[in-house]
Amino acid sequence: MFEKRHYYLITCQYLGYRFHGWQKQPQLKTVHLMIDKTLNFILEGKRFKTLGSGRTDAMVSANEAAFELFIYHEIEDLDAFLKLFNHNLPQDIRALTITKVDADFNVIQDSKVKEYLYVFAYGNKFHPFCAPVITTILDPLDIEQMKAGAKLFEGEHYFKSYCYKPTDNGIYNREILTCEIVENTMFTANFFPEQSFILRVKGKGFMRNQIRLMMGVLIELGRGEKSLEDITESLKPNNHIAVHYIAPASGLILNKIEFETLKDATKV
């Protein structure tokens, strides 16, 4: 008998500090592994498959990530399913919404815009509880210079220098819709430093370690080790600007994903 397949888009958030990234890996604890283990339990062994919208590296967190659930029976009560899912997920993963989609939707290939945040502070040794979400730079930084440098990434540029282990046949002409450094008023706690900052980057597609390499160059700019001209030159083909410093992973947060085909969809 033919089984009809049903499709659901689930958004979730997680603290990445204890996970080896999103993607399943042998003998390692990953976000995808814990999600699938939880689904297998609450679905009582029924056949299903999940597919993430993209990967995050080890220790990277998400304020809003997304994955697609393929299942061979219809979920009749989406709200009850979401509550049951959250009841059984570990405390550092939370499901946010569930939306029924059709077979034409593709969580990887459908056009989407991603927004990343990189949270950082500088100039002191701060409370250890900050470590999962804030990168601390002990050296003094010129924040105004870093703000000017961040703006240079906006627009369409050649980002090969900002891809970890690039190949000769990659697509390196990419567009950054927004790139700015602002004071952090989004994430607060009584043990956070009095002042911290966020690098906010928005675009349709990012390469491996791209934002952490961008942040690394901005940190070098803030230290006086690189100039605004270095950043401008690094975004041109056949440049000779060395880009090697990958900023630590724990300050990086996938803030949200916007699927253009689902702007008017009803979420539960």
N, C-alpha and C positions, 0 to 999 in steps of 0.2 A: 504494500500500500504506500502511495506517495505521501511523504510528510511535507507539509508546507513550512517554509522557513520564515521566521519573523525577525525583524530588525529593530534594534533600539540603540539610541545614542545616550550614553551615560557620562555626565561630567562628575569630576571628583577632585578632591584636594588632598595633599599629603605632605608630611614633613619628611624630607629625603635623607636626613642625617644618618639613619641607621641602615639605609638601603643601598644596594649596589646598582642604583639606577632603576629605570623602568623595565627594560627588556629582561626576559627570563634568561638565566645563565646557570649552567650546571653547578650544583652545590653552593649557590649563593642566594641570599635573601634579597629579592627584588620586589618592586611594587606590583608588577604584573603577576608574579607568582602568588602573592598574598591575595590579590583580587580573585584570581582563578580558584584558589583553594577555598575562599569564602563562597564563591558562586557554586562550586561543586557541592559544598555542604548544604546550602539553602535550597538548591535545586534537586537535592537528594539523588545525585548521580545522573540526572537527565543530560542528554547530549547538548552541548553548547560550544561556542567558540567566541573568543574576544580578540579584538584587534585595536591597538592603540593608535592615536592620531599622530604620534611621533615618539621619539625617545628623549628621556632626560638622563644625564650622567649620574654617576654615584654621588650622593649627598646633595643633589639639586632637588629643591622642593617645588611644589605646584600649588598655587592658590586656585587655579581652575585648569585641570587637564581633561582629556576626553578619550573615551574608547567606545567601540561599537560592540554590542552583544548580538550574536546570531544564535537563535534558539528555535527549537522545533515544536514549540507550543506557545500560544499567545498568553501574555501576562495580562490577566483580566483586571487586576487592581494595581495600577502602577504605584500609587501612594503607599499601599501596604507592602509592596515589594521593596520599595526604597527604604522603608523603616526596618524591614527584616534584614536587608543587606547591611545597613549601618549598625544594627544591633550586633552583628557577627563580625564585622570588619575590625582589625586592630585599631587602637585608639589614635594612631598617627595617620590613618587613612579615613576619609569621610566622603561618601557619595553625596552629590549636591542635587542633581536633577536627572530625570529619565524622560526621554522623548521617543515616541515611536516614529521610525523613518521607513522609507520604502527601499526596495531592492536597488534602485538607481543611485542611492546615496552611497558615497565611499568616504570613509573617515580619513583616509590618507590622501586621496587624489582630489576630493572636492576643494574648491577654492576657499581659503581661510586666511585670516590675519591673526598673528600671534603677538602677544605683548609680554616681554620679559622685563623683570626688575632685578637690579643688582644692588643689594643693600650694603653700605659700608660706613665705617667711621675711621677716624685717624687720630694719631697724636698721643695715644695712651694705651695702657693695658686695661681692658674693660672686664666686666664680670664674665666668668666662664659660661654662664647660662646663655649669653648672647651668641655663642659659637654656632649653633645650628642655622641661624638666619642672618648674621651680620659678619662680614669680613672686616677684620681690624688691620689697618695699616699703621704701624708704629711710627713711621716717619711723618714729619709735617708735610702737608699737601697744599698746593695752590688751587683751591677749589674754583676760583674764577677762571683760571687758565683751563682747568679741566672742563668747565661748562662750555667754553669756547671751542675746545677740541671735540667735545661730543657732537656739537652742531655740524662739524665738518663731515660726519658720517651720513647725514641726511641726504636723501636723493639717490640717484642711480650711480653706482661706482663699481670698480673692479676689485673684488674682495678676496682674491686668491691669497694674499698675505695673511688673511684672517680666517684661514681654513687649516685645521690640523692635518698634516700629511696630505697636502693636495696632490692630485694627479694631473696629467697633461690634458685630459679630456673632460674636466669638470666644467660646470656652468658657473662662472664667477662674477658675471655681471648681475648684480642684485640691487634691489631698491630698498632703502630704509625709509619708512614713512615718518617716523619720529625717533629722535635720539636726543635726550636731554638729561641733565643732572639737576635734581631738585632736592630740597630739604625733605627728609623723611618725616611725614606726619601720618603715614599709613599704618606702620607697625610700631606699637608702643608697648612698653612694660616698665615696671618700676626699677628694674635692674639694667635697662638700656642706658647708654651714654646720653648726656644731655642733648647732644646734637649728633645726628647721623644723616646720611644722604642716600639717594636712590638714583642710579642710572636707569632710565626708562627707555626701552627700545621696542619699536613696533614695526613689523614688516610681514610679508607673505611667506618668506622662507629663509631659514638660517642654516648654515653649514656647521659641521662638527666643531665645537669649541669656539664658534665665531664670536659670540658675545663676550665670553671670558677673555679672548684675545684682544677684543676691542677695549675691554675694561683694563686689561694689563697695560696696553699702550697709554690709556688715560692716566693710570697710576704713575707710569714713567714720566708722563708729561707733568703731572702734579709734583713730582720729585725734582723736576728740572733736568731729567735725563733725556727727554725728547722734546722737540719743538712742534708748534702748530704746522710748520712747513713739512716736518717729517710725516705727520699724519696725512697731509694733502698729497705728498709724493707716494705714500704707501698705498693709496687708493688708485694708482695709475698702473697700467700694464707694464711689465718689464722693469719695475722699480727695484731699487737696491736697499730699501729700508728693512732692517732686520726686525721681525716681529716674532718673538719667542716666548715672552712672559704670558703664561696662561693664569689668569687670576683664580684664586681658590674657588672651588665649586659651591661651598656652603652658603655663599652670599647670593647665589642665583636662584630666582623664583620665576617659574612660568606663571604669569599673572592671569591671563585669560586667552581663550581661543574663540574667535568669531567665525562661524561658518556662514558664508554669504548666501547659501541655499536655504538656510534655516532661520533667517532673521525674523520671520513672522511665525515660526513654529511655537506651539504651546508646550511648555515644559511643566513637569510635575516635580 
